[in-house]
Amino acid sequence: MNSKFSKVRAFGQQGYNPDPFQGYRDLSPDLWPRRVRYRPTGAEGEGLPSVPDYTGTSLFVGKGLLGRVVLVTTTPVLIIRSEYAWPYIILNPYLPYSSGGTTYDTQQVYSGTETADGNSQATPISVDEYRNVHFFLDVTACTGSWDFYAQVQDPASSNWADSQRIFTAVSSTGTYYANVGTFGIATQLAARWEEMSAGSITFTLTAVLKDVISPGILSTTDRTIFIGPNDAISTESAYPILPGNEKMLVVGENVEIWGVAYTNVLIRVFEV
């Protein structure tokens, strides 16, 4: 009898506990023997095998712990497409940055090319735990002249109002900086741009949030990701993975895992 098949057979026998993957590491994982448990049904203790148990805190690692970075956005993105049954670890690693006792965060307010007035109200950033904000405007192409304003949202009516003008008469490429301090830092922050003279502008606007109100305690809402089996998932219907947490999954053959979040979140996906 083929020695590999005899190993599979012997592995399910009571009292035999070798390395279950010895001699199988060069085979496709779907051909590996599976750990089985028997439900006694008679004097010989034989019965039907139960579902393989992958619920432990550790997994056998074969040819390497392969990791990659995935950007989860406000619209569902594909995280995993598994061609065969295989274990994965999804890690949401976000932790507050700390430097000299001051906690801060960096978030992209908007990026794109615009030819008319516009705003980022559709994708605001949460600032309810910070005392001040610094803005960086990186302009890579520009014609005409443009003004930029910080905006704050009224929590009662959900309407937006200008808090202050942060950049004036931007008409050339370059990187611009503004410290708006504490004025207009409420709960939700956005920006709007106004075309002062006809043209086009390509830019990225970034906010650096400084001086967290409660150092070491940041809101987990914005950085939570939500996973599910297709691109129809939402933050209301999918399974949450909080910042600083991980989820181990055994993904079935030809199964997809999608992710979505309230704001852009970088996660790590490991193939075990």
Residue, then its C-alpha position, 0 to 999 in steps of 0.5 A: m500500500n502507498s505509504k502516504f495513503s497508509k499515513v492518512r488511514a493511520f492518522g485517524q486511528q486512536g493513539y496514533n499522533p504523528d506530525p500530520f503533515q510530514g511527507y505532504r508539504d510538497l503537495s497542494p494543501d487540498l490534498w493534505p490529510r485532514r484531522v478527524r474526530y470519530r463519534p463512537t457508534g459501536a464496540e469498535g468505536e467507529g463512526l463518521p468523521s466530524v468537521p476539521d477543527y481549526t479553532g485553536t490559537s495556532l496554525f501549522v505554517g507551511k512554506g511561509l507566512l505571506g503578508r500583503v497590505v490592502l487599502v479598505t475604503t468606503t466602497p467594498v474592495l476585494i480582500i481575499r479570493s481563495e482558489y482552494a480552502w486555506p487559512y488567512i489572518i486579517l489584521n487591522p493594525y491601527l494604533p495611535y502614533s505617539s511622539g513625546g507623549t503627544t498622540y496624532d493622526t494623519q488623514q487624507v481629506y481629498s485627492g483629485t483633479e477639479t475644474a470647478d467649485g467643489n468640496s469633500q463633504a461626502t467623505p468627512i474626517s472625524v476630529d471630535e477627539y483632537r484639539n487642532v489641525h494642520f493642513f498640507l496642500d500638495v498641488t501637482a498641476c494648476t491653471g487659474s486661481w483657487d481658494f480653499y476653506a475648512q468646513v465644519q458640520d452642524p451635528a443638529s442639522s447636518n449642514w456644513a459651514d465655512s470655519q476659515r479660509i486656509f489657502t488663498a489664490v493658489s495658482s501654481t504647483g507646490t506644497y502649501y501648509a496651514n495651521v488652523g489651530t483650534f478654531g472650527i475643530a468640532t466633530q466632522l471636518a471637510a474642505r471646499w475649494e472655490e474657482m477664483s479664475a477659470g482653470s484646472i487643479t490637481f491636488t491632494l489635501t491632507a490633515v494632521l490631527k494633533d493633541v488628542i484630548s485623551p491620549g491613548i484612547l482613540s475612537t475605534t469607529d473610524r478605523t473599524i473595518f467590516i468584512g463579508p462574502n461579496d461586494a454588497i456588504s456595508t458597515e451595517s451588515a458586515y462583520p467588524i474587526l476593530p483597530g488593533n485586532e485580527k481575525m483568523l479565517v479558513v476561507g473555502e474553495n472559490v470563496e471571496i472576502w470583501g471589506v468596507a470601512y467608514t474611512n480609508v484603512l490600511i490592513r494586513v492580510f496573511e496567508v498562513 
